[in-house]
Amino acid sequence: MATGYLLGVDIGTYSSKGVLVDLEGTVVGSHVIPHGMSNPKPGHFEHDADGVWWHDFVEITKFILKETGVNPKQILGISTSGIGPCVLPIDEDGKPLR
């Protein structure tokens, strides 16, 4: 059987977490990045979609790959989860409006 791995990333309220597991479910690498939340006015809380969500996903993935030495081609699946419910309005090019 070919060696393969699964990557999971959770973008949470105050941190993003990632884990790489082999096909037996053994954790081979993980990383956590804390982040803040902005409060632009009372009762309104936001994350910067590019600066937090995308940045954290990319940095977690790069860190885990470097830490483990796993070839990205060996990653057979990626799963993400995030805070919810949330809304991310985008423009016609798919860029976040906030």
PyMOL CGO cylinders between C-alpha atoms (Angstrom):
from pymol import cmd
from pymol.cgo import CYLINDER

trace = [
    CYLINDER, 0.00, 0.00, 0.00, 1.29, 3.47, -0.87, 0.3, 1, 1, 1, 1, 1, 1,
    CYLINDER, 1.29, 3.47, -0.87, 2.09, 5.81, 1.96, 0.3, 1, 1, 1, 1, 1, 1,
    CYLINDER, 2.09, 5.81, 1.96, -0.39, 8.62, 2.27, 0.3, 1, 1, 1, 1, 1, 1,
    CYLINDER, -0.39, 8.62, 2.27, -1.43, 11.31, 4.69, 0.3, 1, 1, 1, 1, 1, 1,
    CYLINDER, -1.43, 11.31, 4.69, -4.48, 13.37, 5.55, 0.3, 1, 1, 1, 1, 1, 1,
    CYLINDER, -4.48, 13.37, 5.55, -4.31, 17.04, 6.55, 0.3, 1, 1, 1, 1, 1, 1,
    CYLINDER, -4.31, 17.04, 6.55, -6.91, 18.68, 8.77, 0.3, 1, 1, 1, 1, 1, 1,
    CYLINDER, -6.91, 18.68, 8.77, -7.05, 22.40, 9.55, 0.3, 1, 1, 1, 1, 1, 1,
    CYLINDER, -7.05, 22.40, 9.55, -9.47, 24.13, 11.92, 0.3, 1, 1, 1, 1, 1, 1,
    CYLINDER, -9.47, 24.13, 11.92, -9.76, 27.92, 11.79, 0.3, 1, 1, 1, 1, 1, 1,
    CYLINDER, -9.76, 27.92, 11.79, -11.11, 28.71, 15.24, 0.3, 1, 1, 1, 1, 1, 1,
    CYLINDER, -11.11, 28.71, 15.24, -12.15, 31.83, 17.06, 0.3, 1, 1, 1, 1, 1, 1,
    CYLINDER, -12.15, 31.83, 17.06, -8.80, 32.54, 18.73, 0.3, 1, 1, 1, 1, 1, 1,
    CYLINDER, -8.80, 32.54, 18.73, -6.43, 30.08, 17.04, 0.3, 1, 1, 1, 1, 1, 1,
    CYLINDER, -6.43, 30.08, 17.04, -5.99, 27.91, 13.99, 0.3, 1, 1, 1, 1, 1, 1,
    CYLINDER, -5.99, 27.91, 13.99, -4.92, 24.30, 14.42, 0.3, 1, 1, 1, 1, 1, 1,
    CYLINDER, -4.92, 24.30, 14.42, -3.58, 21.80, 11.93, 0.3, 1, 1, 1, 1, 1, 1,
    CYLINDER, -3.58, 21.80, 11.93, -2.78, 18.11, 12.10, 0.3, 1, 1, 1, 1, 1, 1,
    CYLINDER, -2.78, 18.11, 12.10, -1.25, 15.65, 9.64, 0.3, 1, 1, 1, 1, 1, 1,
    CYLINDER, -1.25, 15.65, 9.64, -2.09, 11.97, 10.16, 0.3, 1, 1, 1, 1, 1, 1,
    CYLINDER, -2.09, 11.97, 10.16, -1.06, 8.82, 8.36, 0.3, 1, 1, 1, 1, 1, 1,
    CYLINDER, -1.06, 8.82, 8.36, -3.66, 6.41, 7.01, 0.3, 1, 1, 1, 1, 1, 1,
    CYLINDER, -3.66, 6.41, 7.01, -3.68, 4.54, 10.32, 0.3, 1, 1, 1, 1, 1, 1,
    CYLINDER, -3.68, 4.54, 10.32, -4.67, 7.75, 12.14, 0.3, 1, 1, 1, 1, 1, 1,
    CYLINDER, -4.67, 7.75, 12.14, -1.29, 8.32, 13.79, 0.3, 1, 1, 1, 1, 1, 1,
    CYLINDER, -1.29, 8.32, 13.79, -0.45, 12.01, 14.20, 0.3, 1, 1, 1, 1, 1, 1,
    CYLINDER, -0.45, 12.01, 14.20, 2.81, 12.74, 12.40, 0.3, 1, 1, 1, 1, 1, 1,
    CYLINDER, 2.81, 12.74, 12.40, 2.75, 16.55, 12.69, 0.3, 1, 1, 1, 1, 1, 1,
    CYLINDER, 2.75, 16.55, 12.69, 0.74, 19.41, 14.10, 0.3, 1, 1, 1, 1, 1, 1,
    CYLINDER, 0.74, 19.41, 14.10, 0.86, 23.18, 14.51, 0.3, 1, 1, 1, 1, 1, 1,
    CYLINDER, 0.86, 23.18, 14.51, -1.18, 25.91, 16.22, 0.3, 1, 1, 1, 1, 1, 1,
    CYLINDER, -1.18, 25.91, 16.22, -1.25, 29.63, 15.36, 0.3, 1, 1, 1, 1, 1, 1,
    CYLINDER, -1.25, 29.63, 15.36, -2.98, 31.99, 17.81, 0.3, 1, 1, 1, 1, 1, 1,
    CYLINDER, -2.98, 31.99, 17.81, -4.81, 34.96, 16.30, 0.3, 1, 1, 1, 1, 1, 1,
    CYLINDER, -4.81, 34.96, 16.30, -6.99, 37.79, 17.47, 0.3, 1, 1, 1, 1, 1, 1,
    CYLINDER, -6.99, 37.79, 17.47, -10.38, 39.08, 16.51, 0.3, 1, 1, 1, 1, 1, 1,
    CYLINDER, -10.38, 39.08, 16.51, -11.33, 42.66, 15.74, 0.3, 1, 1, 1, 1, 1, 1,
    CYLINDER, -11.33, 42.66, 15.74, -14.29, 44.36, 17.38, 0.3, 1, 1, 1, 1, 1, 1,
    CYLINDER, -14.29, 44.36, 17.38, -15.11, 47.28, 15.02, 0.3, 1, 1, 1, 1, 1, 1,
    CYLINDER, -15.11, 47.28, 15.02, -18.22, 48.28, 16.98, 0.3, 1, 1, 1, 1, 1, 1,
    CYLINDER, -18.22, 48.28, 16.98, -20.19, 46.93, 19.92, 0.3, 1, 1, 1, 1, 1, 1,
    CYLINDER, -20.19, 46.93, 19.92, -21.61, 43.49, 19.19, 0.3, 1, 1, 1, 1, 1, 1,
    CYLINDER, -21.61, 43.49, 19.19, -19.61, 43.08, 15.95, 0.3, 1, 1, 1, 1, 1, 1,
    CYLINDER, -19.61, 43.08, 15.95, -16.62, 40.73, 15.78, 0.3, 1, 1, 1, 1, 1, 1,
    CYLINDER, -16.62, 40.73, 15.78, -14.51, 39.98, 12.72, 0.3, 1, 1, 1, 1, 1, 1,
    CYLINDER, -14.51, 39.98, 12.72, -11.51, 38.10, 11.40, 0.3, 1, 1, 1, 1, 1, 1,
    CYLINDER, -11.51, 38.10, 11.40, -9.49, 39.30, 8.44, 0.3, 1, 1, 1, 1, 1, 1,
    CYLINDER, -9.49, 39.30, 8.44, -10.24, 36.53, 5.90, 0.3, 1, 1, 1, 1, 1, 1,
    CYLINDER, -10.24, 36.53, 5.90, -6.91, 36.87, 4.08, 0.3, 1, 1, 1, 1, 1, 1,
    CYLINDER, -6.91, 36.87, 4.08, -4.81, 37.86, 7.09, 0.3, 1, 1, 1, 1, 1, 1,
    CYLINDER, -4.81, 37.86, 7.09, -6.16, 35.18, 9.43, 0.3, 1, 1, 1, 1, 1, 1,
    CYLINDER, -6.16, 35.18, 9.43, -8.05, 32.44, 7.60, 0.3, 1, 1, 1, 1, 1, 1,
    CYLINDER, -8.05, 32.44, 7.60, -5.91, 32.06, 4.46, 0.3, 1, 1, 1, 1, 1, 1,
    CYLINDER, -5.91, 32.06, 4.46, -2.63, 33.08, 6.13, 0.3, 1, 1, 1, 1, 1, 1,
    CYLINDER, -2.63, 33.08, 6.13, -3.07, 30.56, 8.94, 0.3, 1, 1, 1, 1, 1, 1,
    CYLINDER, -3.07, 30.56, 8.94, -4.01, 27.74, 6.55, 0.3, 1, 1, 1, 1, 1, 1,
    CYLINDER, -4.01, 27.74, 6.55, -0.94, 28.37, 4.40, 0.3, 1, 1, 1, 1, 1, 1,
    CYLINDER, -0.94, 28.37, 4.40, 1.46, 28.79, 7.34, 0.3, 1, 1, 1, 1, 1, 1,
    CYLINDER, 1.46, 28.79, 7.34, 0.17, 25.70, 9.16, 0.3, 1, 1, 1, 1, 1, 1,
    CYLINDER, 0.17, 25.70, 9.16, 0.52, 23.62, 6.00, 0.3, 1, 1, 1, 1, 1, 1,
    CYLINDER, 0.52, 23.62, 6.00, 4.04, 24.89, 5.27, 0.3, 1, 1, 1, 1, 1, 1,
    CYLINDER, 4.04, 24.89, 5.27, 5.14, 24.34, 8.89, 0.3, 1, 1, 1, 1, 1, 1,
    CYLINDER, 5.14, 24.34, 8.89, 3.80, 20.79, 9.06, 0.3, 1, 1, 1, 1, 1, 1,
    CYLINDER, 3.80, 20.79, 9.06, 5.34, 19.82, 5.71, 0.3, 1, 1, 1, 1, 1, 1,
    CYLINDER, 5.34, 19.82, 5.71, 8.72, 21.22, 6.75, 0.3, 1, 1, 1, 1, 1, 1,
    CYLINDER, 8.72, 21.22, 6.75, 8.52, 19.64, 10.23, 0.3, 1, 1, 1, 1, 1, 1,
    CYLINDER, 8.52, 19.64, 10.23, 7.63, 16.18, 8.91, 0.3, 1, 1, 1, 1, 1, 1,
    CYLINDER, 7.63, 16.18, 8.91, 9.46, 16.13, 5.58, 0.3, 1, 1, 1, 1, 1, 1,
    CYLINDER, 9.46, 16.13, 5.58, 6.31, 14.75, 3.94, 0.3, 1, 1, 1, 1, 1, 1,
    CYLINDER, 6.31, 14.75, 3.94, 6.09, 15.31, 0.19, 0.3, 1, 1, 1, 1, 1, 1,
    CYLINDER, 6.09, 15.31, 0.19, 2.92, 17.32, -0.59, 0.3, 1, 1, 1, 1, 1, 1,
    CYLINDER, 2.92, 17.32, -0.59, 2.10, 14.75, -3.30, 0.3, 1, 1, 1, 1, 1, 1,
    CYLINDER, 2.10, 14.75, -3.30, 1.61, 12.20, -0.50, 0.3, 1, 1, 1, 1, 1, 1,
    CYLINDER, 1.61, 12.20, -0.50, -1.31, 14.18, 0.96, 0.3, 1, 1, 1, 1, 1, 1,
    CYLINDER, -1.31, 14.18, 0.96, -4.38, 12.31, -0.21, 0.3, 1, 1, 1, 1, 1, 1,
    CYLINDER, -4.38, 12.31, -0.21, -7.01, 14.53, 1.38, 0.3, 1, 1, 1, 1, 1, 1,
    CYLINDER, -7.01, 14.53, 1.38, -7.51, 17.86, 3.10, 0.3, 1, 1, 1, 1, 1, 1,
    CYLINDER, -7.51, 17.86, 3.10, -10.33, 18.71, 5.47, 0.3, 1, 1, 1, 1, 1, 1,
    CYLINDER, -10.33, 18.71, 5.47, -11.10, 22.13, 6.91, 0.3, 1, 1, 1, 1, 1, 1,
    CYLINDER, -11.10, 22.13, 6.91, -13.43, 23.43, 9.56, 0.3, 1, 1, 1, 1, 1, 1,
    CYLINDER, -13.43, 23.43, 9.56, -14.07, 26.92, 10.76, 0.3, 1, 1, 1, 1, 1, 1,
    CYLINDER, -14.07, 26.92, 10.76, -16.05, 29.13, 13.01, 0.3, 1, 1, 1, 1, 1, 1,
    CYLINDER, -16.05, 29.13, 13.01, -19.68, 29.30, 12.21, 0.3, 1, 1, 1, 1, 1, 1,
    CYLINDER, -19.68, 29.30, 12.21, -22.11, 30.50, 11.42, 0.3, 1, 1, 1, 1, 1, 1,
    CYLINDER, -22.11, 30.50, 11.42, -20.27, 33.24, 9.59, 0.3, 1, 1, 1, 1, 1, 1,
    CYLINDER, -20.27, 33.24, 9.59, -20.66, 35.21, 6.38, 0.3, 1, 1, 1, 1, 1, 1,
    CYLINDER, -20.66, 35.21, 6.38, -17.85, 36.31, 4.06, 0.3, 1, 1, 1, 1, 1, 1,
    CYLINDER, -17.85, 36.31, 4.06, -19.08, 38.68, 1.35, 0.3, 1, 1, 1, 1, 1, 1,
    CYLINDER, -19.08, 38.68, 1.35, -16.83, 38.64, -1.73, 0.3, 1, 1, 1, 1, 1, 1,
    CYLINDER, -16.83, 38.64, -1.73, -16.48, 40.77, -4.85, 0.3, 1, 1, 1, 1, 1, 1,
    CYLINDER, -16.48, 40.77, -4.85, -16.74, 39.56, -8.45, 0.3, 1, 1, 1, 1, 1, 1,
    CYLINDER, -16.74, 39.56, -8.45, -13.10, 38.35, -8.29, 0.3, 1, 1, 1, 1, 1, 1,
    CYLINDER, -13.10, 38.35, -8.29, -13.65, 36.29, -5.14, 0.3, 1, 1, 1, 1, 1, 1,
    CYLINDER, -13.65, 36.29, -5.14, -11.82, 38.76, -2.89, 0.3, 1, 1, 1, 1, 1, 1,
    CYLINDER, -11.82, 38.76, -2.89, -13.19, 39.42, 0.62, 0.3, 1, 1, 1, 1, 1, 1,
    CYLINDER, -13.19, 39.42, 0.62, -15.02, 42.75, 0.91, 0.3, 1, 1, 1, 1, 1, 1,
    CYLINDER, -15.02, 42.75, 0.91, -13.91, 43.32, 4.53, 0.3, 1, 1, 1, 1, 1, 1,
]
cmd.load_cgo(trace, "trace")
